[in-house]
Amino acid sequence: MQALGKHLADARRGKKVVHCHGVFDLLHIGHIRHLEQAKKMGDLLVVTLTADAYVNKGPNRPAFPQQLRAEALAALDCVDFVAINEAPMAIEAINAVRPDYYVKGSDYRVAKDDHTGGILKEREAVEAFGGRLVFTDDITYSSSRLINQHMDMLPPTTRSYLDDFATRHPIKTIINGLNSLAKLKVLVIGDAIIDEYQYCQAIGKSSKEPVLAVKQGESEQFAGGALAVANHVAGFCGNVGLLTALGKQNDYESFIRAQLAGNVWPTFCQRDDAPTIVKRRFIDQYFFQKLFETYDINDSPLTGEVRQVFLESIAQMAPQHDLVIVMDFGHGLLDEEAIDLLTNHAKFLAVNAQSNAGNLGYHTISLYPRADLVCITENELRLDARDRHGDLEPLIEQASARMGGAAFAVTRGAQGCLTYSQRHGFAHVPAVATSAKDRVGAGDAFLSVAAPCVARGAAMEIVGLVGNAAGAQAINTVGHRESAARPALIKQIECLLK
């Protein structure tokens, strides 16, 4: 953007500068009419476009990489300058261009319809330099709709499902539901986990032993487990409490506090006999292939004073929140008495009882006698039922009846999810991602948006689609680099259903 500003410094003398900004993923007649109208307002037309890394229209977008999008715009006679904006919003571009007129399409005329809130910030930035925000009026097309119709990367069965879904569940209903989550007061309880990625380069087999030798590189740490869920929930709900335990040895408290969203209010109990849990994954950096992982953990149950403080905190905090989300990784934090307090004190209880390498075979959802929502993987449900090949629907119905009529969301990886409630019955919702960078945290993201939606009374089929969309965003992020956020999720859902 600095280079663009320098080029414009000489070119703009005595001329009116007009600025347009967007993704321009599929250049169409609506874009061309918009740009031609904009050029008529001044002498120089500058077009900036959102870099690939900041296009928030969901997985598989943009359909065209930034260089091709820039070339297409530069080929238009009406366009004088094109630049790629390496920032999530247009503010940096506006500050560099300092336009006399900043021009947007008619679909941005009503500010409240822009779920990102970006148009108001853009107006403020333009007017700070004495410029004006103006709108064009001509035929409009949706790049997302055209891509869905003619270049869709989703399987035909998924596209057919989404088209049918849109006839039964208007986009506005989904958006209003997601907006309403801001009023919820949510408590997240569960294990605090530091997910560490140790990047390395495989250099071959040891000459004397059958051991893979690697060259160690950089490392990256993320706030995972219940910490990641709290951050996801904070993107939708205004007030998020967090109750967890840290270890006295290597507590990571400063790091954790720095990673938590501003509207997450943590309560930490401290274990004298344990470190804060670290799950360290060794990753071949060239292929991004996970080689193996280690746990730094003491997974024995809480004891003594720290256990008493933790139990008292559950009894005090759970009734004060509209929704309690439990992330139970089976690492000793939640015992039978803690579960009893949760089932008796939570107004609405959502539970994920995870199976992992540290608890496989010892930890399943049947530890919970009651819940309002259960969110688990298909494998976790089958493990609990001791049924590897049977039909899923009877297993869900049996588990729901055993847990007081709990609603269920069973995630199935590439097969999407299967949702159930006594009110809405079953819904098979396909996955909406066709590729994945990293599957760590996908289930966390699903639960983080699904639980508030169920607590607000959303239909389970809507819950399944919204959860799948959040999971699709998560698997296209390395680790927990990014948390779910309402504007980006709404934008993705709009693009899926156009």
C-alpha positions as CSV (number, residue, x, y, z in Angstrom):
1,M,0.0,0.0,0.0
2,Q,2.9,2.4,0.6
3,A,4.1,1.9,-3.0
4,L,0.6,2.7,-4.3
5,G,0.5,5.9,-2.2
6,K,3.9,7.0,-3.8
7,H,2.7,6.3,-7.3
8,L,-0.5,8.3,-6.7
9,A,1.4,11.2,-5.2
10,D,2.5,12.5,-8.7
11,A,-0.3,11.1,-10.8
12,R,-3.1,12.8,-8.8
13,R,-2.1,16.4,-9.0
14,G,-5.1,18.4,-10.1
15,K,-7.2,15.3,-10.5
16,K,-10.0,13.7,-8.7
17,V,-9.2,10.2,-7.4
18,V,-11.9,7.5,-7.2
19,H,-11.4,4.3,-5.1
20,C,-13.2,1.0,-5.3
21,H,-12.3,-2.0,-3.1
22,G,-13.5,-5.6,-3.0
23,V,-12.7,-9.3,-3.6
24,F,-13.7,-9.4,-7.3
25,D,-13.4,-13.2,-7.2
26,L,-15.3,-13.7,-10.4
27,L,-15.2,-10.6,-12.5
28,H,-18.7,-10.1,-14.0
29,I,-20.9,-7.5,-15.7
30,G,-22.1,-6.2,-12.4
31,H,-18.5,-5.4,-11.4
32,I,-17.8,-3.8,-14.8
33,R,-20.8,-1.5,-14.6
34,H,-19.9,-0.6,-11.1
35,L,-16.3,0.3,-12.0
36,E,-17.4,2.3,-15.2
37,Q,-19.8,4.3,-13.1
38,A,-17.2,5.0,-10.5
39,K,-14.7,6.2,-13.2
40,K,-17.2,8.8,-14.3
41,M,-17.0,10.4,-10.9
42,G,-13.4,11.5,-11.3
43,D,-10.2,11.3,-13.3
44,L,-8.3,8.3,-11.8
45,L,-9.8,5.1,-10.8
46,V,-7.9,3.0,-8.2
47,V,-9.1,-0.5,-7.5
48,T,-7.7,-2.4,-4.5
49,L,-8.6,-6.1,-3.8
50,T,-8.6,-8.3,-0.8
51,A,-5.6,-10.6,-0.6
52,D,-6.3,-14.3,-0.6
53,A,-5.4,-14.7,3.1
54,Y,-8.2,-12.3,4.1
55,V,-11.1,-13.5,1.9
56,N,-13.6,-14.7,4.4
57,K,-16.1,-16.4,2.1
58,G,-15.4,-19.9,3.4
59,P,-13.3,-22.8,2.3
60,N,-12.2,-23.1,-1.3
61,R,-12.5,-19.3,-1.7
62,P,-11.3,-17.3,-3.5
63,A,-11.8,-19.3,-6.6
64,F,-9.2,-17.2,-8.3
65,P,-5.9,-16.3,-6.6
66,Q,-5.1,-12.7,-6.0
67,Q,-2.6,-12.3,-8.9
68,L,-5.2,-13.5,-11.4
69,R,-7.9,-11.3,-9.9
70,A,-5.6,-8.3,-10.1
71,E,-4.7,-9.0,-13.8
72,A,-8.4,-9.2,-14.7
73,L,-9.1,-5.8,-13.2
74,A,-6.0,-4.3,-14.8
75,A,-7.2,-5.4,-18.2
76,L,-10.3,-3.0,-17.9
77,D,-9.9,0.3,-19.7
78,C,-11.6,2.2,-17.0
79,V,-9.1,1.1,-14.3
80,D,-5.9,3.2,-13.9
81,F,-4.3,1.5,-10.8
82,V,-4.7,-1.9,-9.2
83,A,-3.2,-3.0,-5.9
84,I,-3.6,-6.0,-3.6
85,N,-4.5,-5.0,0.0
86,E,-2.6,-7.3,2.5
87,A,-5.0,-6.5,5.4
88,P,-8.3,-7.9,6.5
89,M,-10.2,-4.6,5.9
90,A,-10.1,-1.7,3.4
91,I,-8.9,0.9,5.9
92,E,-5.2,0.5,5.1
93,A,-6.0,0.9,1.4
94,I,-8.1,4.0,2.0
95,N,-5.4,5.6,4.0
96,A,-2.9,5.0,1.2
97,V,-5.2,6.1,-1.6
98,R,-6.8,9.1,0.2
99,P,-9.6,9.2,-2.4
100,D,-12.0,12.0,-3.2
101,Y,-14.7,9.4,-3.7
102,Y,-14.8,5.9,-2.2
103,V,-17.4,4.0,-4.2
104,K,-19.3,0.9,-3.1
105,G,-22.2,-1.0,-4.7
106,S,-25.8,-0.6,-3.8
107,D,-25.8,-3.7,-1.5
108,Y,-23.8,-1.7,1.0
109,R,-26.1,1.3,1.1
110,V,-27.9,0.0,4.3
111,A,-25.1,-0.1,6.8
112,K,-26.9,-2.5,9.2
113,D,-26.9,-5.2,6.5
114,D,-23.1,-5.3,6.5
115,H,-22.5,-7.9,9.2
116,T,-18.8,-7.1,9.4
117,G,-19.5,-3.5,10.3
118,G,-16.8,-2.6,7.8
119,I,-18.8,0.0,5.8
120,L,-19.1,2.3,8.8
121,K,-15.3,2.1,9.5
122,E,-14.6,2.7,5.8
123,R,-16.9,5.8,5.8
124,E,-15.1,7.2,8.8
125,A,-11.7,6.6,7.2
126,V,-12.7,8.3,3.9
127,E,-14.3,11.3,5.6
128,A,-11.1,11.8,7.7
129,F,-9.4,12.9,4.5
130,G,-12.3,15.0,3.3
131,G,-13.5,12.4,0.9
132,R,-17.0,11.0,0.3
133,L,-18.6,7.6,0.4
134,V,-20.9,7.2,-2.6
135,F,-22.8,4.2,-4.0
136,T,-23.5,3.1,-7.6
137,D,-26.9,1.8,-8.8
138,D,-27.0,-0.7,-11.6
139,I,-27.6,-4.4,-12.2
140,T,-26.0,-6.5,-9.5
141,Y,-24.8,-10.1,-9.5
142,S,-23.3,-12.3,-6.8
143,S,-19.9,-13.8,-7.5
144,S,-20.7,-16.4,-4.9
145,R,-23.9,-17.4,-6.6
146,L,-22.2,-17.6,-10.0
147,I,-19.4,-19.7,-8.6
148,N,-21.9,-22.0,-6.8
149,Q,-23.8,-22.5,-10.0
150,H,-21.0,-22.9,-12.5
151,M,-17.7,-23.5,-10.7
152,D,-18.7,-25.2,-7.4
153,M,-16.0,-27.2,-5.7
154,L,-18.5,-29.0,-3.5
155,P,-19.9,-32.4,-4.6
156,P,-23.2,-32.1,-6.6
157,T,-25.1,-33.9,-3.8
158,T,-23.9,-31.3,-1.3
159,R,-24.9,-28.4,-3.6
160,S,-28.3,-30.0,-4.1
161,Y,-28.7,-30.3,-0.3
162,L,-27.7,-26.7,0.3
163,D,-30.1,-25.5,-2.4
164,D,-32.9,-27.4,-0.7
165,F,-31.8,-26.3,2.7
166,A,-32.1,-22.6,1.6
167,T,-35.8,-23.1,0.6
168,R,-36.6,-24.4,4.1
169,H,-34.4,-22.2,6.2
170,P,-34.1,-18.5,5.0
171,I,-30.7,-17.0,5.4
172,K,-32.2,-14.2,7.4
173,T,-33.5,-16.6,10.0
174,I,-30.0,-18.1,10.5
175,I,-28.4,-14.6,10.7
176,N,-30.9,-13.4,13.2
177,G,-30.3,-16.5,15.3
178,L,-26.5,-16.0,15.2
179,N,-26.9,-12.3,16.1
180,S,-29.1,-13.2,19.1
181,L,-26.3,-15.3,20.7
182,A,-24.6,-12.0,21.8
183,K,-27.0,-11.9,24.7
184,L,-26.0,-15.3,26.1
185,K,-23.9,-15.6,29.2
186,V,-21.8,-18.7,28.8
187,L,-19.5,-20.6,31.1
188,V,-16.8,-23.0,29.6
189,I,-15.4,-25.6,31.9
190,G,-12.7,-28.0,31.0
191,D,-9.0,-28.8,30.7
192,A,-6.6,-26.0,29.8
193,I,-4.2,-27.4,27.1
194,I,-1.3,-25.9,25.4
195,D,-1.1,-27.3,21.9
196,E,2.5,-27.0,20.8
197,Y,3.7,-27.6,17.2
198,Q,7.3,-28.5,16.9
199,Y,8.2,-28.1,13.3
200,C,11.1,-30.3,12.0
201,Q,12.6,-31.7,8.9
202,A,12.9,-35.4,8.3
203,I,16.5,-36.1,7.4
204,G,16.4,-39.9,7.2
205,K,16.8,-43.1,9.2
206,S,19.4,-43.4,11.9
207,S,22.3,-45.4,10.6
208,K,22.4,-47.9,13.5
209,E,18.8,-48.1,14.6
210,P,15.3,-48.2,13.0
211,V,14.6,-44.6,14.2
212,L,13.5,-41.6,12.1
213,A,15.9,-38.8,12.5
214,V,14.6,-35.2,12.2
215,K,16.2,-31.7,12.3
216,Q,14.4,-29.5,14.8
217,G,13.1,-26.2,13.6
218,E,10.8,-23.5,15.0
219,S,7.9,-24.1,17.4
220,E,4.5,-22.6,17.8
221,Q,2.1,-22.6,20.7
222,F,-1.6,-22.3,20.9
223,A,-4.2,-22.0,23.6
224,G,-6.1,-25.2,23.2
225,G,-8.7,-27.4,24.9
226,A,-11.2,-25.4,26.9
227,L,-9.2,-22.2,26.2
228,A,-9.8,-22.5,22.5
229,V,-13.5,-23.2,23.0
230,A,-13.8,-20.1,25.2
231,N,-12.2,-18.0,22.5
232,H,-14.5,-19.5,19.8
233,V,-17.6,-18.8,22.0
234,A,-16.4,-15.2,22.6
235,G,-16.8,-14.6,18.9
236,F,-20.5,-15.0,19.3
237,C,-21.5,-14.4,22.9
238,G,-20.9,-11.2,24.8
239,N,-19.9,-12.6,28.2
240,V,-17.9,-15.8,28.5
241,G,-16.7,-17.3,31.8
242,L,-13.9,-19.9,31.9
243,L,-13.2,-22.3,34.8
244,T,-10.1,-24.5,34.5
245,A,-7.0,-25.7,36.3
246,L,-3.4,-24.9,35.6
247,G,-0.4,-26.7,36.9
248,K,2.0,-25.0,39.4
249,Q,4.9,-26.4,37.3
250,N,5.2,-24.5,34.1
251,D,1.8,-22.9,34.6
252,Y,1.7,-20.9,31.3
253,E,-0.7,-18.4,33.0
254,S,0.8,-15.3,31.4
255,F,0.7,-16.9,27.9
256,I,-2.9,-18.0,28.4
257,R,-4.1,-14.7,29.7
258,A,-2.5,-13.0,26.6
259,Q,-4.2,-15.5,24.3
260,L,-7.7,-15.2,25.7
261,A,-10.3,-12.9,24.0
262,G,-11.1,-9.7,25.8
263,N,-14.6,-10.9,26.8
264,V,-13.4,-14.1,28.4
265,W,-13.2,-14.0,32.2
266,P,-11.0,-16.8,33.5
267,T,-11.0,-18.5,36.9
268,F,-7.9,-20.6,37.4
269,C,-7.5,-23.3,40.0
270,Q,-3.9,-24.4,40.5
271,R,-2.6,-27.9,40.9
272,D,0.5,-28.3,43.0
273,D,1.2,-31.8,41.7
274,A,1.1,-31.2,38.0
275,P,2.2,-29.0,35.1
276,T,-0.3,-27.2,32.8
277,I,-1.1,-29.8,30.1
278,V,1.1,-29.5,27.0
279,K,0.4,-31.6,24.0
280,R,3.5,-31.4,21.7
281,R,3.2,-32.5,18.1
282,F,6.2,-33.0,16.0
283,I,5.4,-31.9,12.4
284,D,7.3,-32.3,9.2
285,Q,7.2,-28.7,8.0
286,Y,7.5,-29.5,4.3
287,F,4.5,-31.7,4.0
288,F,2.8,-30.5,7.3
289,Q,2.6,-34.1,8.3
290,K,2.3,-34.9,12.0
291,L,4.9,-37.5,12.9
292,F,4.2,-38.2,16.6
293,E,3.2,-36.3,19.8
294,T,4.1,-36.2,23.4
295,Y,2.0,-35.3,26.5
296,D,3.3,-33.3,29.4
297,I,0.6,-34.2,31.9
298,N,-0.4,-35.6,35.3
299,D,-3.9,-37.0,34.6
300,S,-4.6,-38.2,38.1
301,P,-7.8,-36.8,39.7
302,L,-7.8,-33.5,41.6
303,T,-7.3,-33.9,45.3
304,G,-7.3,-31.8,48.5
305,E,-7.8,-28.1,48.6
306,V,-7.7,-27.5,44.8
307,R,-10.4,-30.1,44.3
308,Q,-12.6,-28.4,46.9
309,V,-12.1,-25.0,45.3
310,F,-12.9,-26.4,41.9
311,L,-16.1,-28.0,43.1
312,E,-17.2,-24.9,45.0
313,S,-16.5,-22.8,41.8
314,I,-18.8,-25.1,39.8
315,A,-21.6,-24.8,42.3
316,Q,-21.3,-21.0,42.4
317,M,-20.7,-20.2,38.8
318,A,-22.9,-22.7,36.9
319,P,-26.3,-21.3,38.0
320,Q,-25.1,-17.7,37.0
321,H,-24.8,-18.6,33.3
322,D,-27.4,-19.3,30.6
323,L,-25.3,-22.0,29.2
324,V,-22.5,-24.3,30.5
325,I,-20.2,-25.9,28.0
326,V,-18.1,-28.8,29.3
327,M,-14.9,-29.8,27.5
328,D,-14.1,-33.0,29.3
329,F,-10.8,-34.4,27.9
330,G,-10.6,-37.1,30.6
331,H,-7.4,-35.8,32.1
332,G,-8.5,-35.9,35.8
333,L,-10.2,-32.5,36.1
334,L,-13.8,-33.6,36.3
335,D,-14.7,-36.5,38.7
336,E,-18.1,-37.9,39.6
337,E,-18.9,-35.2,42.1
338,A,-18.0,-32.5,39.6
339,I,-20.3,-34.1,37.0
340,D,-23.1,-34.4,39.6
341,L,-22.8,-30.6,40.4
342,L,-22.9,-29.7,36.7
343,T,-25.9,-31.8,35.9
344,N,-27.8,-30.4,38.9
345,H,-26.8,-26.7,38.7
346,A,-26.4,-25.9,35.0
347,K,-29.5,-24.2,33.4
348,F,-28.5,-25.6,30.0
349,L,-25.6,-28.2,29.8
350,A,-23.7,-28.9,26.6
351,V,-21.1,-31.7,26.9
352,N,-18.2,-33.1,24.9
353,A,-16.5,-36.1,26.5
354,Q,-13.6,-36.7,24.3
355,S,-11.7,-39.9,23.6
356,N,-8.0,-39.4,23.0
357,A,-4.7,-41.2,23.4
358,G,-4.6,-40.4,27.1
359,N,-8.0,-41.9,28.0
360,L,-9.1,-44.3,25.2
361,G,-11.5,-46.9,26.6
362,Y,-11.8,-45.3,30.0
363,H,-13.7,-42.1,29.2
364,T,-17.1,-41.9,27.4
365,I,-20.2,-39.8,27.4
366,S,-22.1,-42.3,29.6
367,L,-20.2,-40.7,32.6
368,Y,-22.8,-38.0,32.3
369,P,-26.3,-38.9,33.4
370,R,-27.9,-35.8,31.9
371,A,-27.2,-33.1,29.3
372,D,-29.2,-30.8,27.1
373,L,-26.8,-31.2,24.2
374,V,-24.1,-33.8,23.5
375,C,-21.6,-33.1,20.8
376,I,-19.2,-36.0,20.1
377,T,-17.6,-37.8,17.1
378,E,-19.1,-41.0,15.6
379,N,-16.2,-43.0,17.0
380,E,-16.8,-41.7,20.5
381,L,-20.5,-42.6,20.3
382,R,-19.7,-46.1,19.0
383,L,-17.1,-46.6,21.7
384,D,-19.6,-45.7,24.4
385,A,-22.2,-48.0,22.9
386,R,-19.6,-50.8,22.2
387,D,-21.1,-51.0,18.7
388,R,-18.6,-50.6,15.8
389,H,-20.9,-51.2,12.8
390,G,-24.5,-50.8,13.8
391,D,-26.8,-48.0,12.5
392,L,-26.1,-44.7,14.1
393,E,-29.7,-43.5,14.6
394,P,-30.7,-46.2,17.1
395,L,-27.5,-45.6,19.1
396,I,-28.2,-41.9,19.3
397,E,-31.8,-42.5,20.3
398,Q,-30.7,-44.9,23.1
399,A,-28.1,-42.5,24.4
400,S,-30.5,-39.5,24.3
401,A,-33.1,-41.5,26.3
402,R,-30.5,-42.5,28.8
403,M,-29.5,-38.9,29.3
404,G,-32.9,-37.4,29.8
405,G,-33.7,-36.5,26.2
406,A,-30.5,-34.8,25.3
407,A,-30.1,-33.4,21.8
408,F,-27.2,-34.9,19.9
409,A,-24.7,-33.6,17.3
410,V,-22.5,-36.4,16.0
411,T,-19.6,-35.2,13.8
412,R,-18.5,-37.6,11.1
413,G,-15.5,-35.9,9.4
414,A,-15.8,-35.9,5.6
415,Q,-19.4,-37.2,6.0
416,G,-20.6,-34.1,7.8
417,C,-22.7,-34.6,10.9
418,L,-25.9,-36.2,12.1
419,T,-28.1,-34.2,14.5
420,Y,-31.0,-35.3,16.6
421,S,-33.5,-34.0,19.0
422,Q,-36.9,-35.4,20.1
423,R,-38.5,-32.3,18.7
424,H,-36.8,-32.1,15.3
425,G,-35.8,-35.7,14.7
426,F,-32.8,-36.6,12.6
427,A,-30.9,-34.5,10.1
428,H,-28.0,-35.6,8.0
429,V,-25.9,-32.5,7.1
430,P,-23.1,-32.9,4.7
431,A,-19.6,-31.4,5.2
432,V,-19.0,-28.1,3.4
433,A,-15.2,-28.3,3.1
434,T,-13.3,-30.2,0.4
435,S,-9.8,-29.8,1.8
436,A,-8.0,-29.4,5.2
437,K,-4.8,-27.8,6.4
438,D,-5.1,-29.1,10.0
439,R,-7.9,-31.1,11.6
440,V,-7.0,-30.1,15.2
441,G,-9.7,-28.1,16.8
442,A,-12.5,-28.7,14.3
443,G,-14.7,-30.3,16.9
444,D,-14.0,-27.5,19.3
445,A,-15.2,-25.0,16.8
446,F,-18.3,-27.0,15.9
447,L,-19.4,-27.3,19.6
448,S,-18.6,-23.6,20.3
449,V,-21.2,-22.4,17.9
450,A,-23.6,-25.3,18.1
451,A,-24.1,-25.2,21.8
452,P,-25.3,-21.5,21.9
453,C,-27.5,-22.1,18.9
454,V,-29.3,-25.1,20.6
455,A,-29.6,-23.1,23.9
456,R,-31.4,-20.4,21.9
457,G,-33.8,-22.9,20.4
458,A,-32.4,-23.3,16.8
459,A,-33.6,-26.2,14.7
460,M,-31.1,-29.0,14.8
461,E,-30.6,-29.0,11.1
462,I,-29.6,-25.4,11.2
463,V,-27.3,-26.2,14.1
464,G,-25.6,-28.9,12.0
465,L,-25.0,-26.6,9.0
466,V,-23.7,-23.8,11.2
467,G,-21.5,-26.2,13.1
468,N,-20.1,-27.7,9.9
469,A,-19.4,-24.3,8.6
470,A,-17.4,-23.4,11.7
471,G,-15.6,-26.7,11.5
472,A,-14.7,-26.0,7.9
473,Q,-13.1,-22.7,8.9
474,A,-11.2,-24.4,11.7
475,I,-9.7,-27.1,9.5
476,N,-8.4,-24.5,7.1
477,T,-6.5,-22.8,10.0
478,V,-3.2,-24.2,11.5
479,G,-3.8,-25.1,15.1
480,H,-5.7,-22.4,16.9
481,R,-4.2,-19.4,15.1
482,E,-7.7,-18.0,14.5
483,S,-10.9,-18.3,16.5
484,A,-14.4,-18.4,15.1
485,A,-16.1,-15.1,14.7
486,R,-19.7,-14.2,13.9
487,P,-19.1,-11.9,10.9
488,A,-16.9,-14.4,9.1
489,L,-19.3,-17.3,9.8
490,I,-22.3,-15.3,8.5
491,K,-20.4,-14.4,5.4
492,Q,-19.5,-18.0,4.7
493,I,-23.1,-19.2,5.3
494,E,-24.4,-16.5,2.9
495,C,-22.0,-17.7,0.3
496,L,-22.9,-21.3,0.8
497,L,-26.6,-20.7,0.4
498,K,-26.6,-18.3,-2.5
